[in-house]
C-alpha cells in the first residue's frame, strides 16, 4: 500500500496483509548465498548457474556443486 509515494509502514507491519511473506523470505536465497553463488559461478566459468530468483535450498545445492567442481579442478 502506498501513501503519497511512500509505503505505509502500518500496512507492512500487519501480518494479515502479507500472510505468505515469512514463508517467501524463508524460501528465498539469502544475500550472502547470492553473492557467493555469483562469485563461484564466475570462477567456474558457469554463469548460468547464478539466478537471482533461486530458493534457499537450490542456492545451497548449486553452491555445493560449484565448490566441489572448483576443488576438483584445483586438485590437478
C-alpha positions, 0 to 999 in steps of 0.5 A: 500500500502506498501513501503519497509515494511512500509505503505505509509502514502500518500496512507492512507491519500487519501480518494479515496483509502479507500472510505468505511473506515469512514463508517467501523470505524463508524460501528465498536465497539469502544475500550472502548465498547470492553473492557467493553463488555469483562469485563461484559461478564466475570462477567456474566459468558457469554463469548460468548457474547464478539466478537471482530468483533461486530458493534457499535450498537450490542456492545451497545445492548449486553452491555445493556443486560449484565448490566441489567442481572448483576443488576438483579442478584445483586438485590437478 
